[in-house]
Amino acid sequence: MSLRSDPRSLAGRPTEKSKILGQVLTPQHIAGDMVREILIGRKDTPVSILDPAVGPGTFPRSIIEQNLTTESDEVVMFDVDGEMIELAKSVTKSAPFVRHFVCEDYLDTELDRKFDFAILNPPYIRQEWIEKKDHYRKIFREKYHLKVPGTSNIYVYFIAKVLYELKAGGGFVCIIYDSWQFTKYGAWIESLINANCEQVRIVPVKDQPFENRLIDATIIYGRRTEMEFTPTVCIKPRNGYQSSLSASYPISDSTDGFKPIEILFETKRGLRLKQANFFLCDAKPRGSLGETPFVKKLSHTNGYLVPENHKEAILLISEG
């Protein structure tokens, strides 16, 4: 038994740069729909547009192709990956707007300005693989007065910062992995959006739109209210954490190639342990797969009493 948390595991951590940085590219036709929806009908005076994770320039390219800007507009493009910045520069050479490229970590960059629009497909990095998570959470607490849930995927941080940096009345659109509809951190970011935005609209994107990623997505549109940014988050309980703003579209057990997990395995799917790979196996071959029996919550084990202030942690190791 230990009084301290176990060290963070590297089990299953990606090694490819694109996965380490959470790069999942938006299909060009979807980017075109997003850009057109938010910029058509814009005011005639010059506007500023933020793309905090520009990637290969997908959204700026759509802006150019649809002729939605003027030479007086400006587009500020961030990316932590220098190769992506170079690609974005290449596809925007003929841009009818003022270009600003920033090869920095958007989350770690302090901006002293606000934007009329924000268009983004933020990176997707699970909370346990965010290298600077503690640093980000400290920044968000001290600068934005936001207590971001520790389990949040990194895209939650991007959306929260973008909301803070939009002008009153400014519009935003983002495409994100649909996990937010079924998680507590998703309920948190939904509540933050509702507290600071109006005309919020959710559009489901089915059929796994991201290349080589078996995930669906949602597009979120919204407009900042005229009020000052509020960090107040009031999370309303929802059934299974599913968003009240969007429709559900679960994979059916009748879908070709998919079956409910309980049909395939007798054991339930568990959470990831700090010092182990994901576990998902039948109980019958126990001992042949190298697994270790464990107790996730000692306080839930019959016969044990754990004081409320006790930092419980237990790992049962079998003999040999």
Disulfide bonds with the S-S distance in Angstrom:
none
